[in-house]
Structure formats: C-alpha cells, structure tokens
Amino acid sequence: MPLFSRSDGDLIRDVAPVRAIMPYLMPGRTESFVLHEMTVDLTRTLPALAAFNAARGPAAKATLFQFVLHALAATLHEKPGLNRFVVGGRFYQRRGVWLSFAAKKSMDVGAPLLTVKLDFRAEAPFAETVARVGGEVGESRTGPPRAVDTETRVLTSLPGFLLRFIVGAGRLLNRFNLMPRAMIATDPMFASCFVANLGSVGIDRTYHHCFEWGTAHLFCVVGRVKKHVFIEGETPVVRDAVQLFFTFDERANDGLYCMKALERLRERLEAADGLWPTPQAAGGARPGATAP
C-alpha cells in the first residue's frame, strides 16, 4: 500500500498474483516491452478524410495522423485496461487519456523537435481533435517556448553530475508518488501513449524505444502511406495502407487484452469511425482479408 496517492492515476487493488509479481521480476520497461505491428487498410479512410475536408471548406485540413490520434484516444477510453501504468511495483489506472507526440519546428533536417501533450475527452468529435491538435502544433512552432522545452534547456545547461542527481531525485519522487502535479501535467512522458509520426518524414518500419522516465507504457510509430497487398479469399488485391508499430509494457496488462484493444483501434481506423460524411462502398469491405 503506497503512503501517498497520485495525481494522474488510481491504485488498482485486485491485480492477479501472477501479474503483481512481474514488476519485481522485470523492474524496467526495457526488459518487459512487447512489439506489435499493425497494417491498416485505408480504402475507406482516405476518401472519408477527403470528404471531411471538403465539407470544412477553407479550414485547416485534417490529416491521417490526427485521425490516428483521435481513434487511439477513443480506443483508450473504450478499453481502459490499455490505459494503465506501473510505478514502484504497483499498478495504476490512469485518470483520463493523454497523448504526447513530437513535431518538427520546421521541415528542415536540422530543425529541433517539439513535444506536445494533450488530453482527449471521451466521445469528442473529430473536428475538436483537428482544431486542438492543429492549434497546439501551430502555437508550438510560432509561439514562445513551451514550459517543458524551457525546463529541458535549463536542465541540460547544468553540469552532468548535477543533472544526473536531479533526474535521479525525480525518479525517486515518482516512485513514491511525490512527483508534483504541475510536473506531471506538462511532462510528455507522463501520458497514455507517445506517438511518433515518422511517416511524415519518409521513415517506415521503425519501432519506438521505451522511456524509463515517466509513466508512458505505450509507444506508437505511424509509418508511410503506401500500397500494400491484402488477400481477399484467395485473391491478392493492392490497396492504400499504413502500418503502425507499437511498443508496450506488458506488465501493465496481459498480451491478449492489449492485442484485442489494438485490434479495436484498427477497426476504428478502417471503418473511418467519427468521420463525416462516411464514404459509401469506397472499394467495399474486405471480409476475411489478411496481410501476407
């Protein structure tokens, strides 16, 4: 039983013994991660995005990455067992759905990365996600430095031995649930999932590493949109697709639950859930289709 409660999660008390011992057998995320690759058929999704953008007129265009964030947030609300984390050998249910992602200050090779962290409310419409994500990215690129970027710049200006001490102290505060609420609220590593849109810079088939800092136990890389061969019955067909690459901490929940939750994410993306208007029979369903 922890001495203090957390601002970002509630203690789970009914953890099965075989799972409760895992954080002691595998204390860190780097020795308990699982990799999972998912191929998403975009036959319905891309036309639905085009129709959504056409209906919005001159407003900023919605992107596939924004829809991935939207569908992922909806899945985490629907499947809360995927929105857990482990700290100090104990299991917590995260309060709310928080997604973090990185954006380039500009598309120059040497441009710095910016990190954005947003909370996503349950059943929020896609238009809300587009407005909030687009607004936060735009503000990060053109506005004053964000708190997390300023803190990082100050910390990295310190001597190495002092920085190691501060980071170590932060780990201890987090372990004993003493991390200040203000620090958790702005730190992108205290999130339900960290998402990297590497496909936007032409990088594909790459998994994200785990962070031992923070509480993010799920990491997702969005790859490039490209042609992919699917099998319908016994017939190969070529469709637009995108691959998602997941790295997650298996200690938080069992692999079957996590795979079922991620399969629900794939269903949302392929059905274009939440987009309006939904295209009618844009290539049709693909019953029984599997990626080779």
TALIN-V973243 format. One record per backbone hydrogen bond with DSSP energy under -1.0 kcal/mol. CO is the residue of the C=O (numbers start at 0). NH is the residue of the N-H. Records with the same first field share a line. If there is no record, write none. Layout:
CO: NH + NH
//
This chain:
7: 94
9: 92
15: 18 + 19
16: 20
18: 21
20: 23 + 24
21: 25
28: 31
31: 249
33: 247
35: 245
37: 243
39: 241
41: 45
43: 47
44: 48
45: 49
46: 50
47: 51
48: 52
49: 53
50: 54
55: 58
62: 66
63: 67
64: 68
65: 69
66: 70
67: 71
68: 72
69: 73
70: 74
71: 75
72: 76
73: 77
74: 78
78: 81
79: 82
82: 93
84: 91
86: 89
89: 86
90: 11
91: 84
92: 9
96: 119
97: 191 + 192
98: 117
99: 194
100: 115
102: 113
107: 110
111: 104
113: 102
115: 100
117: 98
120: 123
124: 128
125: 129
126: 130
127: 131
128: 132
129: 133
130: 134
131: 135
132: 136
133: 137
134: 138
135: 139
136: 140
137: 141
138: 142
145: 149
146: 150
147: 151
148: 152
149: 153
150: 154
151: 155
154: 157
158: 162
159: 163
160: 164
161: 165
162: 166
163: 167
164: 168
165: 169
166: 170
167: 171
168: 172
169: 173
170: 174
171: 175
172: 177
173: 176
179: 183
180: 184
182: 186
186: 189
188: 214 + 215
192: 99
193: 219
195: 197 + 221
196: 199
197: 200 + 202
198: 201
216: 248
217: 193
218: 246
219: 195
220: 244
221: 198
225: 240
227: 238
229: 236
231: 234
234: 231
236: 229
238: 227
239: 41
240: 225
241: 39
242: 222
243: 37
244: 220
245: 35
246: 218
247: 33
248: 251
253: 257
254: 258
255: 259
256: 260
257: 261
258: 262
259: 263
260: 264
261: 265
262: 266
263: 267
264: 268
265: 269
266: 270
267: 272
271: 274
280: 282
285: 288
289: 230
//
